[in-house]
């Protein structure tokens, strides 16, 4: 189960979690406004939305695995998209926190729904999962291993988001934002490097085959 693809998947996914996106800022806003315990409901909603997209990516991967040529094109497209995300992160301006919060968002269910919608309404999420799974997970990987990967990624996401909520539960913790821009660039460079490596591997396999 703990094959090289597992460690590659875990490493890239964790780097992606470190990158501040709209889910990240939603959690921070809720943590600052309502405390980390209520913000955890947002974390649970975000994890639920991402779990749904992971399931969709798996279904697509399973279907396309019966069409090797088409799967290769999709894998190449996925690698290109990861490189595109890397460029966005590498050249993005320094992230800023919008401290505005809705004063009526005080119920746990509303925070949960906001988390779900934040995950589902971000088109980059589904594209990211398709790109990540199609470029790393081999078609012959057994179903129980794929399920383990899905549960593992969802658990990583939930644990990280809950940690972010605790970390930023107090306004003074906002000093950590000073380091996000540098971290953003490092993650972008890693994604670009992985994309280039994968495209080179595909090119070599295509020329030899």
C-alpha positions as MATLAB code, in Angstrom:
seq = 'XXXXXXXXXXXXXXXXXXXXXXXXXXXXXXXXXXXXXXXXXXXXXXXXXXXXXXXXXXXXXXXXXXXXXXXXXXXXXXXXXXXXXXXXXXXXXXXXXXXXXXXXXXXXXXXXXXXXXXXXXXXXXXXXXXXXXXXXXXXXXXXXXXXXXXXXXXXXXXXXXXXXXXXXXXXXXXXXXXXXXXXXXXXXXXXXXXXXXXXXXXXXXXXXX';
ca = [
       0.000    0.000    0.000;
       2.827    2.374    0.861;
       4.280    2.444   -2.626;
       6.279    5.344   -4.091;
       3.057    6.745   -5.568;
       1.651    7.039   -2.028;
       4.552    9.180   -0.862;
       4.449   11.259   -4.058;
       0.708   11.775   -3.663;
       1.053   12.658    0.021;
       3.924   15.086   -0.569;
       2.263   16.991   -3.405;
      -1.090   17.033   -1.662;
       0.409   18.365    1.550;
       2.198   21.106   -0.378;
      -1.122   22.011   -1.978;
      -2.723   22.196    1.466;
      -0.038   24.640    2.583;
      -0.913   26.977   -0.274;
      -3.452   29.622    0.817;
      -6.633   29.507   -1.246;
     -10.225   30.573   -0.771;
     -10.919   27.697    1.649;
      -7.927   28.739    3.732;
      -9.119   32.309    4.053;
     -12.676   31.254    4.826;
     -11.377   29.184    7.751;
      -9.200   32.039    8.980;
     -12.087   34.503    8.808;
     -14.389   32.188   10.722;
     -11.683   31.434   13.295;
     -11.052   35.127   13.897;
     -14.755   35.925   14.116;
     -16.147   32.911   15.963;
     -13.258   30.963   17.474;
     -11.693   27.747   16.311;
     -14.399   25.397   17.610;
     -17.084   26.935   15.396;
     -14.614   27.312   12.539;
     -14.176   23.536   12.677;
     -17.648   23.242   11.192;
     -16.352   25.107    8.148;
     -13.431   22.681    8.049;
     -15.837   19.745    8.082;
     -17.844   21.282    5.249;
     -14.731   21.907    3.165;
     -13.559   18.336    3.732;
     -16.987   17.022    2.672;
     -16.944   19.045   -0.547;
     -13.425   17.909   -1.386;
     -14.300   14.284   -0.620;
     -17.080   14.553   -3.193;
     -14.636   15.819   -5.830;
     -12.134   13.085   -4.949;
     -14.872   10.512   -5.540;
     -15.681   12.078   -8.922;
     -12.005   12.032   -9.881;
     -11.793    8.341   -8.987;
     -14.861    7.530  -11.075;
     -13.333    9.341  -14.034;
     -10.005    7.611  -13.509;
     -11.663    4.196  -13.372;
     -13.619    4.878  -16.567;
     -10.687    6.243  -18.565;
      -8.356    3.449  -17.440;
     -10.061    1.243  -20.053;
      -8.911    3.668  -22.770;
      -5.098    3.831  -22.467;
      -4.570    6.350  -25.284;
      -7.207    8.743  -23.966;
      -5.880    8.268  -20.436;
      -2.421    9.309  -21.588;
      -3.806   12.545  -23.050;
      -5.694   13.265  -19.840;
      -2.585   12.579  -17.760;
      -0.602   14.993  -19.914;
      -3.321   17.604  -19.524;
      -3.247   17.046  -15.782;
       0.496   17.599  -15.660;
       0.090   20.815  -17.636;
      -2.608   22.014  -15.235;
      -0.380   21.341  -12.220;
       2.328   23.377  -13.915;
      -0.216   26.142  -14.522;
      -1.153   26.136  -10.835;
       2.531   26.291   -9.993;
       2.972   29.374  -12.173;
      -0.029   31.040  -10.543;
       1.476   30.453   -7.112;
       5.002   31.407   -8.135;
       3.979   34.762   -9.594;
       0.979   35.542   -7.387;
       1.019   38.694   -5.247;
       1.311   38.414   -1.501;
      -1.937   37.034   -0.002;
      -4.054   39.383    2.087;
      -6.776   38.623    4.584;
     -10.159   40.240    4.178;
     -11.367   40.564    7.757;
     -14.952   41.251    6.803;
     -17.311   38.609    8.109;
     -21.041   38.237    8.011;
     -22.380   39.189   11.433;
     -25.274   36.725   11.129;
     -23.098   33.683   10.564;
     -23.198   32.260   14.068;
     -24.835   28.852   13.636;
     -22.683   25.773   13.145;
     -24.840   24.519   10.279;
     -24.378   27.768    8.359;
     -20.632   27.561    8.814;
     -20.708   23.968    7.580;
     -22.732   24.940    4.492;
     -20.354   27.800    3.732;
     -17.467   25.341    3.894;
     -19.203   22.910    1.529;
     -20.035   25.679   -0.944;
     -16.519   27.103   -0.755;
     -15.131   23.710   -1.795;
     -17.740   22.843   -4.414;
     -17.905   26.260   -6.076;
     -14.150   26.434   -6.605;
     -13.561   24.939  -10.093;
      -9.855   24.549   -9.377;
     -10.617   21.854   -6.808;
     -12.051   19.312   -9.226;
      -9.359   20.085  -11.814;
      -6.667   19.721   -9.176;
      -7.916   16.328   -8.022;
      -8.231   15.053  -11.565;
      -4.722   16.284  -12.320;
      -3.225   14.868   -9.136;
      -4.842   11.444   -9.364;
      -4.355   11.000  -13.096;
      -0.650   11.887  -12.981;
       0.267    9.823   -9.901;
      -2.065    6.868   -9.375;
      -1.507    3.966  -11.730;
      -4.569    2.491  -13.489;
      -3.769   -0.971  -12.144;
      -3.889    0.207   -8.522;
      -6.391   -1.951   -6.638;
      -9.705   -0.537   -5.411;
      -8.980   -0.892   -1.698;
      -5.726    1.052   -2.116;
      -7.554    3.815   -3.987;
     -10.130    3.988   -1.216;
      -7.321    4.255    1.320;
      -5.775    7.113   -0.665;
      -9.122    8.924   -0.794;
      -9.716    8.572    2.945;
      -6.111    9.553    3.643;
      -6.331   12.749    1.571;
      -9.645   13.722    3.147;
      -8.230   13.117    6.629;
      -5.122   15.175    5.802;
      -7.291   18.015    4.563;
      -9.522   17.984    7.626;
      -6.608   17.789   10.075;
      -4.763   20.640    8.334;
      -7.815   22.888    8.129;
      -8.657   22.314   11.791;
      -5.057   23.164   12.692;
      -5.299   26.391   10.690;
      -8.477   27.308   12.589;
      -6.717   26.815   15.921;
      -3.627   28.694   14.795;
      -5.512   31.755   13.605;
      -8.190   31.764   16.297;
      -6.660   34.932   17.728;
      -5.969   38.066   15.713;
      -2.368   38.236   16.901;
      -1.632   35.052   14.963;
      -2.021   37.039   11.734;
       1.718   37.688   11.861;
       2.105   34.298   10.182;
       0.800   35.872    6.982;
       4.245   37.397    6.509;
       5.588   33.935    5.648;
       2.779   32.834    3.337;
       4.109   34.604    0.256;
       7.493   32.857    0.430;
       5.799   29.530    1.084;
       3.495   30.184   -1.875;
       6.463   30.621   -4.214;
       8.210   27.472   -2.959;
       5.077   25.398   -3.517;
       4.660   26.888   -6.985;
       8.233   25.958   -7.920;
       7.725   22.377   -6.700;
       4.519   21.978   -8.724;
       6.229   23.330  -11.841;
       9.154   20.939  -11.353;
       6.796   17.976  -10.960;
       4.874   19.033  -14.063;
       8.035   19.323  -16.165;
       9.302   15.946  -14.897;
       6.006   14.242  -15.703;
       5.812   15.784  -19.185;
       9.393   14.737  -19.885;
       8.630   11.190  -18.736;
       5.571   11.058  -20.999;
       7.595   12.389  -23.933;
      10.288    9.761  -23.445;
       7.689    7.000  -23.123;
       5.939    8.224  -26.283;
       9.134    8.389  -28.363;
      10.284    4.964  -27.216;
       6.856    3.368  -27.567;
];
